[in-house]
């Protein structure tokens, strides 16, 4: 499957490329982040909501790995929980978009 670049986003001053690559499933994942390459890879064979949730989850991994020392980093379960809950809060409150983008 061909890798497709979606966009580049700024995460705390780092420029992360977001790509879709179905091969990630062979590694047993829906998404992953590579801090050194500044790359987030997403499985495109998910629902739109699945892609959005996976992307937010991987962004939280980047934030976690960039801003916290090893002792204070969130574990996988915590990242999953916060990602899922934050995505749901944003979905249920579209009026937040205006405040968050000003």
N, C-alpha and C positions, 0 to 999 in steps of 0.2 A: 504494500500500500504506500502511496505517495504521502510524504509529509507536507502539510499545508500550513503556512504561516497565517495566523489570524490577525495579530496585532502586536505592538510593543507597548508595555505599560511601565510606568515609573513606580517602583516600590522602594520608598525610603532612599531615593537617589540612585538606585540601580535600575538599569533598563532591561527588563525581562521580556524576551520574545515568547509569545504564546503560540504554540503550534498544535495541530491535530495530527495524530499518528495512531492508527489502529493497531500497530504492532505492540503497543504498550500492554495490551491485554495478555500477550504471551508471557509477560513478566508478572501476571496476576494483579495488574493495577488498572485503575480507570484514569489515573493521573499521577504525575510526579514532577518534582522540581529539582533542578540541578543548579545549585548555588554558584558553582564555579563558572558554568557556561551562561549563567543568567537566562535559564530556559525553563519554561513550564510546558509540559507535554500533556495533552488531553486525548482521551479516547473519543473519536467523533461518533462512534456507534452507540451513543446514549441519547436519551430524550433531551430536548432543549433544557429542561429543568435539571437533568442529570449533569449536563455539560456545565451549566451555571454553578451548580453545587460543587462539582469537582474543581472548577476554576477557583472558586472562593476558598475551598479547602486548601488548595496548593498555594494560594496567596498568603493564607494564614501560616503555612509552613515557612514561607520566605520571611515573613514578619517575625515569626518565632525564632528562626535561625539567625536573623540579622540583628535583632534588637535585644536579645537576652543571652546571658551566659548559660553554659550547659546546665548548671545547677537549677536555674529558674525557668528553663524551657518547658513548654507544655508537652505532654506525651501524646501519642497518636489518638487515643480516645478523647482527650481534651480538645485537640484540634478538630476532630470530627464533630464533637458536640457543639463547640462554638461556631464552627462553619455552618452546620445545619440550622442552628437556632438563628444566627445572624441572617442567613439567606431567607429564612421564613419571616423574620421581622421586616426585612426590606421588601419582601413580596406583599405582605399584608399592609404596608404603609407606604404606598408609592409617593405620598406627599413628602417623604423624607428626601427624595431625589433633589428637589429644589434647594433645600437647606444644605445638603451635602455637596452640591456642585457650585455653590456661590463662593 
